[in-house]
């Protein structure tokens, strides 16, 4: 398997050299693509575009997609008018920059998924692969029934992933809530695996997505990785405000069971014994910005012992106005979802720490550009 030269992810070495060289003089893009049942198509790649995105709120994250355009220069991709690369073939994409003295340059894994549809252009002898990451597989698979044997988020997600022959999820703070939090209802209604994953992680304040290597990452929403990357005017091709992020200062949750004795509401809450709906308000935020309510009926949100911190933390981190920005820049292939970056633009007078919630990349033989969707900090509880 052609993977190029592996990079160290910590502790210096070539990884640090790669990061330092990214912002220096122009470097030639390099691409490596492996296809299941075929092998390397790196020499045939014309362009690659990648897109991964999560939501700016508590809602279900999106899964990633990509497009790879191949030129059938040697006549091996198109046989009898059909692509030899078929639907559901697995594909892995590495991207990076050329490096003197290294055959394949510096490469990092940027996308792993399956072929949703191959399309042929007979006139140009091009094969276009529409790819989806493994979140797409989880959206196609459905289940229901008794899951009492998998009554924690970690047990449940690992079981769903194993059914699709995918590796176990990587959890931040692995020994904490993923293994100790008991899901509220283990008799699940029929729905797809992706929604079940969202329900399993929602009550413990985690976000889930597939990274470039095809591994499911489960990260705490109140934590993100400090990349140390600073974008100044010399690094910024374009920077624009997209919209206000969603904020929440009133949160309601429906549980399957009514509140038991002796539960009663505290100041600012709406809860009485016998009720099944718990509502919390942030009066100060509502006075400043108006009421912005959010409602949850997720059946896997746990019982009354756990519901208070979930609702409290949801409001704590989402009651402030946050802003979504779009940053166009030369590619920084080592950046990932939930990484923190700093914007220091004197021209637009925009300064501060932001979190990456979306990555769009376009790579060809001559260019490698990137668009980052950023959310201003104090977000993503």
PEPE-V149269 format. One record per pair of residues at least 12 apart in sequence whose ideal C-beta (glycine too) atoms are under 7 Angstrom apart, sorted by the first residue. I is the first residue (numbers start at 1). J is the second residue. If there is no record, write none. Layout:
BEGIN
I_J ; I_J
END
This chain:
BEGIN
1_34 ; 2_32 ; 2_34 ; 2_40 ; 2_42 ; 3_32 ; 3_94 ; 3_107 ; 4_32 ; 4_94 ; 4_104 ; 4_105 ; 4_107 ; 5_102 ; 5_104 ; 5_106 ; 5_107 ; 7_106 ; 7_108 ; 18_106 ; 19_334 ; 22_332 ; 23_235 ; 27_97 ; 27_98 ; 28_97 ; 28_98 ; 29_95 ; 29_97 ; 29_363 ; 29_364 ; 29_365 ; 29_367 ; 29_368 ; 30_96 ; 30_97 ; 30_98 ; 30_104 ; 30_105 ; 30_107 ; 31_45 ; 31_48 ; 31_95 ; 31_363 ; 32_94 ; 32_104 ; 32_107 ; 33_45 ; 33_68 ; 33_91 ; 33_93 ; 34_92 ; 35_85 ; 35_89 ; 35_91 ; 36_89 ; 36_90 ; 37_89 ; 38_84 ; 38_85 ; 41_70 ; 44_70 ; 44_71 ; 44_72 ; 44_73 ; 44_77 ; 45_68 ; 45_70 ; 46_69 ; 46_70 ; 46_71 ; 46_126 ; 46_364 ; 47_69 ; 47_363 ; 47_364 ; 48_66 ; 48_68 ; 48_93 ; 48_95 ; 48_363 ; 49_66 ; 49_67 ; 49_361 ; 49_362 ; 50_66 ; 50_110 ; 50_111 ; 50_361 ; 51_64 ; 51_65 ; 51_66 ; 51_360 ; 52_64 ; 52_209 ; 52_337 ; 52_358 ; 52_359 ; 53_357 ; 53_358 ; 53_373 ; 54_207 ; 54_209 ; 54_337 ; 54_357 ; 56_245 ; 56_246 ; 56_324 ; 56_357 ; 56_375 ; 57_246 ; 57_318 ; 58_202 ; 58_294 ; 58_314 ; 60_195 ; 60_198 ; 61_207 ; 61_208 ; 61_209 ; 63_132 ; 63_133 ; 63_135 ; 63_136 ; 63_139 ; 63_194 ; 63_210 ; 64_111 ; 64_113 ; 64_133 ; 64_135 ; 64_210 ; 65_131 ; 65_132 ; 66_93 ; 66_111 ; 66_113 ; 66_131 ; 67_128 ; 67_129 ; 67_130 ; 67_131 ; 68_93 ; 68_129 ; 68_131 ; 69_126 ; 69_128 ; 70_126 ; 70_127 ; 70_129 ; 71_125 ; 71_126 ; 72_125 ; 72_126 ; 72_127 ; 77_127 ; 78_120 ; 78_125 ; 78_127 ; 83_118 ; 83_120 ; 83_127 ; 85_115 ; 85_118 ; 85_127 ; 85_129 ; 86_115 ; 86_118 ; 87_115 ; 87_116 ; 87_117 ; 88_114 ; 88_115 ; 89_114 ; 89_115 ; 90_114 ; 91_113 ; 91_114 ; 91_115 ; 91_129 ; 91_131 ; 92_109 ; 92_112 ; 93_110 ; 93_111 ; 94_107 ; 94_108 ; 94_109 ; 94_110 ; 95_107 ; 95_108 ; 95_110 ; 95_333 ; 95_363 ; 95_368 ; 96_108 ; 96_333 ; 108_333 ; 108_334 ; 109_212 ; 109_213 ; 110_212 ; 110_333 ; 110_361 ; 111_131 ; 111_133 ; 111_212 ; 112_133 ; 112_212 ; 112_213 ; 112_214 ; 113_131 ; 113_132 ; 113_133 ; 113_134 ; 113_136 ; 114_131 ; 114_132 ; 114_136 ; 114_137 ; 115_129 ; 115_131 ; 116_130 ; 116_131 ; 116_132 ; 116_136 ; 117_130 ; 133_210 ; 134_166 ; 134_210 ; 134_214 ; 135_194 ; 135_210 ; 137_164 ; 138_164 ; 138_192 ; 138_193 ; 138_194 ; 138_197 ; 139_192 ; 139_194 ; 141_164 ; 141_192 ; 141_193 ; 142_190 ; 142_191 ; 142_192 ; 143_193 ; 144_188 ; 144_189 ; 144_190 ; 145_188 ; 146_186 ; 146_187 ; 147_186 ; 147_188 ; 148_186 ; 151_182 ; 151_183 ; 151_186 ; 152_178 ; 152_179 ; 152_181 ; 152_182 ; 152_183 ; 153_178 ; 153_181 ; 153_183 ; 153_200 ; 153_201 ; 153_204 ; 154_171 ; 154_178 ; 154_179 ; 156_183 ; 156_200 ; 157_169 ; 157_197 ; 157_200 ; 160_193 ; 160_196 ; 160_197 ; 161_216 ; 167_215 ; 169_216 ; 169_218 ; 170_215 ; 170_216 ; 170_217 ; 170_218 ; 171_218 ; 172_218 ; 172_219 ; 172_220 ; 172_223 ; 173_220 ; 177_204 ; 178_204 ; 178_218 ; 181_203 ; 181_204 ; 181_302 ; 181_306 ; 182_302 ; 183_200 ; 183_300 ; 183_302 ; 184_255 ; 184_256 ; 184_299 ; 184_300 ; 184_301 ; 184_302 ; 184_303 ; 185_256 ; 185_299 ; 185_300 ; 189_299 ; 199_298 ; 199_299 ; 199_300 ; 200_300 ; 201_218 ; 202_298 ; 202_301 ; 203_300 ; 203_301 ; 203_302 ; 203_306 ; 203_310 ; 205_220 ; 205_221 ; 205_222 ; 205_313 ; 205_381 ; 206_218 ; 206_219 ; 206_220 ; 206_221 ; 207_219 ; 207_221 ; 207_380 ; 209_337 ; 211_336 ; 219_338 ; 221_380 ; 221_381 ; 222_317 ; 222_381 ; 224_338 ; 224_339 ; 224_340 ; 224_355 ; 224_380 ; 225_338 ; 225_339 ; 225_340 ; 226_340 ; 227_335 ; 227_339 ; 227_340 ; 227_341 ; 229_332 ; 229_335 ; 229_341 ; 230_342 ; 230_344 ; 231_327 ; 231_329 ; 231_341 ; 231_343 ; 231_344 ; 232_344 ; 233_345 ; 233_346 ; 233_347 ; 235_329 ; 236_327 ; 236_329 ; 236_345 ; 237_328 ; 237_329 ; 238_328 ; 239_325 ; 239_327 ; 239_345 ; 239_348 ; 239_350 ; 240_325 ; 240_326 ; 241_323 ; 241_325 ; 242_324 ; 242_325 ; 242_326 ; 243_324 ; 244_321 ; 244_323 ; 245_322 ; 245_323 ; 245_324 ; 245_375 ; 245_379 ; 247_292 ; 247_318 ; 247_319 ; 247_320 ; 247_321 ; 247_322 ; 248_292 ; 248_294 ; 248_314 ; 248_315 ; 248_318 ; 248_319 ; 249_281 ; 249_282 ; 249_285 ; 249_286 ; 249_291 ; 249_292 ; 249_315 ; 249_319 ; 250_279 ; 250_281 ; 250_286 ; 250_291 ; 250_292 ; 250_293 ; 251_279 ; 251_280 ; 251_294 ; 251_311 ; 251_314 ; 251_315 ; 252_277 ; 252_278 ; 252_279 ; 252_293 ; 252_295 ; 252_296 ; 253_278 ; 253_296 ; 253_301 ; 253_307 ; 253_311 ; 254_276 ; 254_277 ; 254_297 ; 255_276 ; 255_301 ; 255_303 ; 255_307 ; 256_299 ; 257_276 ; 258_274 ; 258_275 ; 258_276 ; 259_271 ; 259_273 ; 259_274 ; 259_275 ; 259_304 ; 260_304 ; 261_273 ; 263_304 ; 268_280 ; 268_281 ; 268_283 ; 278_307 ; 278_311 ; 280_311 ; 280_312 ; 280_315 ; 282_315 ; 282_319 ; 285_319 ; 289_321 ; 313_381 ; 314_381 ; 316_381 ; 317_379 ; 317_381 ; 318_381 ; 320_378 ; 322_375 ; 322_376 ; 322_379 ; 323_376 ; 324_373 ; 324_375 ; 325_354 ; 325_374 ; 326_371 ; 326_373 ; 327_371 ; 327_372 ; 327_374 ; 328_369 ; 328_371 ; 329_370 ; 330_369 ; 330_370 ; 331_361 ; 331_368 ; 331_369 ; 331_370 ; 332_370 ; 335_356 ; 335_359 ; 337_356 ; 337_357 ; 337_359 ; 338_355 ; 338_356 ; 339_356 ; 340_353 ; 340_355 ; 341_354 ; 341_356 ; 352_376 ; 352_377 ; 353_377 ; 354_374 ; 354_375 ; 354_376 ; 354_377 ; 355_374 ; 355_375 ; 355_377 ; 355_379 ; 355_380 ; 356_372 ; 356_374 ; 357_373 ; 357_375 ; 358_372 ; 358_373 ; 359_372
END
